[in-house]
Amino acid sequence: MKEKVDKKDIEERIDEVLEKIRPFLAREGGNISLDHFDVETGIAYVNMLGACAGCSLASYDVSESVEVMLMDEVEEVKKVELVQDEVSLGYGDLLSRLQEEELAIKELEEIKKNREKDK
């Protein structure tokens, strides 16, 4: 007979582990929160907040650090996935477009310099 899983208890234990991580993220202006825990799959869904939201390293941090700690300290957690809301995705897209634009401007300036030299 399978004993009933207390989702609230698991989520509280997950949040206790996240509380240990928060000071490190806060140094960079970020934070982390539990979105929800799926009891059936064992997946904890987390949100990166503040400066961490939309950061290109957020998914790496989740898979390499947060997931390891949560799986180690909360036996029910089998995997951790980053929830990326539309705002975060939009920020990432905007940042990418701005970086591409900056590169294009630098290339144009280089072309102008080369043309002036050739004159």
N, C-alpha and C positions, 0 to 999 in steps of 0.2 A: 504494500500500500504506500503510495507516494504522499509524503507529508506536504501540507499546504505551505506555499512559499509566501512570506510576508514581504511584499514589494516595498512597502514603506520602510521597513527595517533595512532592507538592502540599499535603498536610496539614501537613507541616513548614514549608513556606513560608507557609501561612495562619497557623500559630501564631506565626511570626516577626512577622507584621504585627500580630496580636492583642497580642503582647508590647509593641508600641509604644503601644497603646491602654490597656493595663491601668493604668498610673500615673494616668491621668485618672479612670478609674472608681474606683480605690482611694481617691481623695480624698473620694469620696462613700460609701465603704464597700462598693463593688461590685467586680465582676470579670466577665470574659467567658471562655468556653471554646468550643472547637470540639467540637461533638457528632459530626459526620461530614461528609464531602464526598461528594457524588454525582457521580461521574465522567461518567455519561451525560447528566445535565442541566446540570452545571456549578453546581449549587446547594450553597453551604456552609451548613450548619445550625449555629447557635450557641446557646449557653445564656448567659443573663444570671444572674449569681450574686450572693449577698450582698444588699446593699440594692437592687441593680438588679433582682433577681428579683421579678416581680410589679409592678414600677413601671409606672405608666401611660405613662411616657415611653420605656420600653425599646424598644418597636417603632419609635418615631420615631428613637431613637438608632441602632438597627440599620440602618434604611433610609436615613437621612440622613448617617451618618458611617461606620459600620463597612463597609457595602456599598461605598461610594465608595472607601475605602482599599483594600479587598480586591480589587475589580475593577481598580483602578489598578495594584496591585503584583503580583497573581497572575493572569496572563492567562487561566487556565482557569476562574476564578470568573466566572460570568455573573449570579449573583443570590445574595443572602444572606437566609436566613429564620431567624426567631427560633423556637426550640423552647420551647414553654411546657408544662412538666410540670404534673401535677395539683396539686402543692403550690403552684406559682406561681399557677395559676388560682384555687385555693381562697383564697389570700391576697388576690388581687385582688377576689374576690367578697366576702370578709369585710370588706375595707376599704370597698368600695362600700356594703355593708349598714350598717356603722358610720357612714358619712357620712350616709346616708339617715336613720338613727335620730337622729343629732345634729340634723339639720334639723327632724325631726318634734318633737323636744323643744323646740327654740327656738320653733317655731310654737305649740306648746301653751302655753309661757310667755307668749308675746305675747297669746294669746287670754285667758289668765287675767288679765293686766294690764288688758286692755281691759274685761273684765267688772267688775273691781274699780273702774275709773274710772266705769263706768256706774251703779254702785250709789249 
